[in-house]
């Protein structure tokens, strides 16, 4: 009986060690993405699978993405992706630095000011402050790709 308990415990410990390996910035459920404006710099964002799994998967499949940066007022900066994805776990209150996917035009949106009243699929957040976007002009090309480790 003691031998069986030792085997079970050692098996559980090995599972625990395997689970700990996946806690890193680029795991299956969290992926770091770079938004780069040529000549201006880049920002790092984290896409989080559990917030909107279908949207997350579709964005990852079509990466790298490039498009022109647009602004909705000065509250949101967005890049059109061409993706057609339906509403998924939508919310309407976002904080500065959150990432959303606007279903109506297939855009990845970066929230520059706290907002409410615009429904989007929440897909992640900024790793650092999105200050760079405030210095980028509307119409400039933005490249979205996986961040290199």
Secondary structure by P-SEA (a helix, b strand, c coil): caaaaaaaaaaaaaaaaaaaaacccccccbbbbbbccccccbbbbbbbccccaaaaaaaaaaccbbbbbbbccccbbbbbcccccccccccccccccbbbbbcccccbbbbccccccccccccbbbcccccccccccccbbbbbccccc
